[in-house]
Amino acid sequence: MDAPKPTLKQKVYRGFKEYLAISCYLWLVFGLFLLYQSVILAEHHISFAAKGLALINALALGKVMLIAEELHFADRFKNEPLIYPTLYKSAAFALVLGCFKIVEEAAIGLYHGKGFSESISTIGGGTLEGILTLTALLGILLIPFFGFTELRSVLGEEKLRRLFFTSRKFSDSSS
């Protein structure tokens, strides 16, 4: 027996919840990057004023991730053990987000009359090594996010919620 198709309202609500979850996670990650950057610069007595807002970046890149997921980007290892799709999606989405950020910064720089190199100088110092390092860090930081996403797809949203937010002494009897 097939499950009833979700209504448009249900799809929009679910999409909004997904978008909020992705954006909040990215906001946390980007906020921690900015905090760490300010600590490092303060150690060298360099004042730091965030040039970009972590929240705006998280909202923009969250939308990119949501669209990529809707297009079934990186679904290659869907039927394999959970570690494979988790690691694959983390790496693939880190590359997508890294490329999107480069294009975004280049477009903003072009709008302000800057060259490409000058425009992307805020991303990892503008060097290939810096950009690849930030992309690798983002890939590692996406592992927990996609790990939970993959677990939810296997266990179901309700069971995953129960496992994380219900006392274990009560959840044993309801399994």
N, C-alpha and C positions, 0 to 999 in steps of 0.2 A: 504494500500500500504506500503510495507516494505521499509525502508531506505536502500540506497546502503551500502554494507559492506565496511568498511574502508580499504584502501590499507595498505600494510606493512609499507610504508613510513609514512602514517598518524598515524598508531599505534605506531611506533617508536617515532615520534615527540610528540605525546600525552604522551607516557610513560616518555620521557625525561622531558617534562614540569611538569608532576606529581612529578618526582624525584627531580627536582630543587625546586619545591614548598615545598615538604616535607623536603628536606635537608636545605633549607634556614630557615624554621621555627625552625627546631631542632638546627641549628647553633645559632640562636637568643636565644633560651632557654638555651642551654649549655653555651653560652657566658655569659649570665646573671648569671647562676649558678657560673661560675668561678669568675666573677666580685664580686658577693656577698661574695664568699668564701675569696677572697683577702681582702675585706673590713673588714670582721669579724676578720681575722687573723691579719690585720694591727692594729686593736683596741687593740690587745694583744701583740703588738710589735713583731710579728712573720713574718719573711719575707716569701713571697709566690712566688713560681715559678710554673707555670702551668705544670704539668707532662704530661698531654695529651692535644692535640690540639682540641678545640671545633669543628673546621671545619672538621677534619678527623673523629671524632666521629659522627658528623652529617651526613657526606657522607656515612659512613658505616651503621649507623642505619637507614638512609633514604632508603637505598637499602633493608634492612630487612623489613621495613614497606611496601615498594612498592611490594615486593614479597608476603608478607602476604596478601595485598589487592588483588593482582592478583589471589591468591588462595581462595579468598572470605572468608578470615578469619574474624570472628566477624560480619557476615551479618545476625545474628539471628533475629534482630528486624526491618528488612528492610521495612516492610509495616505498622509499628506502627508510632505513633506521633514522630516527629523528636528528641524529648528529649531522647527517649529510645535508638535508635541506636547511638546517639551522646555520651551519658554517657557510654553505653556498650563498644563501640569501644575505647573510651578514657581509660577506665579501662583495657580492654583486651590488647590493644597495649602497655600500660605502663608496664604491666606484661611481655609481650614478649620482649620489649626493656630492661627491668631490667634483665631478665634471660639471654638475649643475652650478655649484658654487663658483667655479672658475668662469663659466659662461656669464653668470650673474654679475660677478665683479668686473669682468671685461666689458660687459654692456654698460654698466654704471660708469666705468672709467671712460669709455668711448663717448658717452653722453656728456661728460665733464671735460672732454678734450684731452684725455690722458692716453698714453700708449698702453699696449697690452701688458708689458712687464711692470710698468708703474701701477697699473690697475690691480694686478694680482699680488702685489707686494705684501698685502695684509694676510694672505693665506700662507702660513708656514714660512714667512719671510720672503716669499716670492720665488724660492728656489725649488727645483725639482725634488731634491731630498726632503725639504720641509713639507711640501705638498704631499709627497708619498708617505711621509711619517704621519701626518695628520689623517690621511685616508686610512692608513693601517690602524691607527688608534681608534678611529671611528668604527672600523670593521670589528675590532675587538669589543668595543662598547655596544655594538648592536647584537652581539651573541645572546645576551640574556633576553633582549626584546624578542628576537625571533625564536629563541628557545621556548618562551611562554606562548608565542603565537602558534608554534607547531604543536605544543602540548594541548592547547585549546582545541586545535583542529582534530586531534585524536580523541581526547577525553570529553570534549564538549565544554561549552562555556560554564554551565551550571556546576558540573563536577569539579572543574578547575577552581571555581570560586569557593566551593565547599572545602576543597582540600587546603586552600590558603587562608580562609577566613572563618572556619568552624573549628572548634576545639576538637582535638583528636580523640579524646575520651568519648565524645558523643558521635563522632563520624564513623567509628568502627562498626556500630550496629546498623548504620543506614547504607552501607556499601553494597 
